[in-house]
Amino acid sequence: MRVAPGGGTAVQDHVALAEIELCGELIIAASAAEERLSLESIDEVLRVAEERETAGRE
């Protein structure tokens, strides 16, 4: 049986943390909506347009 070492040796996965944050924002938006979110609304919450602009500049 292996036990993870203690003492703050955890590694943060920044991509996973960003995905968790976006999922949380999507859940909040969906719970606040009266109807199902449209694809455009989902893209807005997930900041798809911003990501495309950033990728286009590179």
C-alpha positions in Angstrom: 0.0 0.0 0.0 1.4 3.4 -1.0 0.6 6.5 0.9 1.1 10.0 -0.5 3.9 11.9 1.2 2.8 14.7 3.5 4.2 18.2 3.9 2.9 20.2 1.0 4.2 18.2 -1.9 1.0 18.4 -3.9 1.5 19.7 -7.5 -1.1 22.0 -8.9 -2.4 21.3 -12.3 -3.3 24.8 -13.6 -5.2 23.4 -16.6 -7.4 21.2 -14.4 -8.0 24.1 -12.0 -9.1 26.4 -14.9 -11.5 23.7 -16.2 -13.0 23.3 -12.7 -13.5 27.0 -12.5 -15.2 27.1 -15.9 -17.4 24.2 -15.0 -18.4 26.0 -11.8 -19.3 29.1 -13.8 -21.4 27.0 -16.2 -23.2 25.4 -13.4 -24.0 28.8 -11.8 -25.3 30.1 -15.1 -27.4 27.0 -15.8 -29.0 27.2 -12.3 -29.8 30.9 -12.7 -31.4 30.4 -16.1 -35.1 29.9 -16.4 -34.7 27.7 -19.5 -31.9 25.6 -21.0 -28.9 27.6 -22.0 -28.4 28.2 -25.7 -25.2 27.3 -27.3 -24.4 31.0 -27.6 -25.0 31.4 -23.8 -22.7 28.5 -23.1 -20.0 29.9 -25.3 -20.3 33.2 -23.5 -20.0 31.6 -20.1 -17.0 29.6 -21.2 -15.5 32.7 -22.9 -15.1 30.9 -26.3 -14.9 34.1 -28.3 -12.2 35.5 -26.1 -10.1 32.3 -26.5 -10.5 32.5 -30.2 -9.3 36.1 -30.3 -6.3 35.2 -28.2 -5.5 32.2 -30.4 -5.8 34.3 -33.5 -3.2 36.8 -32.3 -0.5 34.1 -31.9 
